[in-house]
Amino acid sequence: MTVRDIIISAVKTAVQVAVAALFAWAVPVLDWLTSAGITVDRSAVEAAAFAIVTGLVTAALNWAGRRWPWVNVILSFGLARSGPTY
């Protein structure tokens, strides 16, 4: 594993987490549950949603990167044509 691989991996992970954060924190369902009188621990639900969405986004982007190599170029901001070599 080279330093370049570490940088590429960090950039790709940051992009995936940023995309997941946009979805996980836009949870209008929590507001609906609260308005319906159901007590919800918002931080726990948001943390679980963030973890689940991050995993789904990562899986989808890894699949897309294998199918269409140009996706890896976009996700690494032009640093890589394929995934890291580790």
HELIX and SHEET records of a PDB file:
HELIX    1   1 VAL A    3  ALA A   24  1                                  22    
HELIX    2   2 PRO A   28  SER A   35  1                                   8    
HELIX    3   3 ARG A   42  ARG A   67  1                                  26    
HELIX    4   4 TRP A   70  LEU A   75  1                                   6    
END                                                                             
